[in-house]
Amino acid sequence: MSGHSKWSTIKHQKGANDAKRAKMFTRLLRGIQLAVREGGSDPTANAALRTAIERAKAYNVPKDTIARALAKDSGRELSELSLDAIGPGGVQLIVECATDNRNRTLAEVRHLIEKTGGKVGQEGTARWAFSRRGLIVVNPQGSDRDTATLALVDAGADDVVEDGAMLVGLSAPEQFARVSTAARGAGLLVEDATLGWNPEQTVSLSDVDAKKLEVLVELLEEHDDVQSVWHNAG
């Protein structure tokens, strides 16, 4: 995981004001609708949908709200857009979007990245520094971290790393839903669960570039079409 704790603000996100929580819920529900469009509404046969539902549950989206998203036809043809970029100080970024207008989203995201001195590249420009992994984020709740780590391993995690106050269980993408479900079944407090990009190569940033990256990530996460932002700042 990145040296900058991606998960340090999870509790803040969950307890944020109504406007921020509504924005997060919209992003999570859009992910569910996109998965339904691409693979159908049966989570047992649609791994992407199982992942989207798991993540919505981790953020305490009500079950009836998830059910409405599964049944809803938004009237828009959403599609995925994943961008590789180089940010401040040479940091690699992957920006994942769900959009009904790829050209518009690409132009707007590129503008945000270029504002902080970065640039969008071709696919592979950044993702060589990452591996696709299931990420199950657990809050040890002040309990023995070794016990929580062993519980994640018993649930099927290939590896467990510390990221700030959190423990992150890593799994192969195809094992993600099973490991996430088993972690909850073991009584662990799962704060987030998603398929993401785990950095294998990290970049050290100066204080100035680290601040620029922080600003860039905030700008990107405020964009309605951006689903997630991954970087490898160490």
PyMOL commands that set and color helices and strands:
alter all, ss='L'
color gray80, all
select helices_A, chain A and resi 10-14+18-39+47-58+63-71+88-90+102-115+127-129+145-155+173-185+207-222
alter helices_A, ss='H'
color red, helices_A
select strands_A, chain A and resi 79-86+92-99+119-121+130-139+159-163+166-171+189-199+226-231
alter strands_A, ss='S'
color yellow, strands_A
deselect
rebuild
show_as cartoon
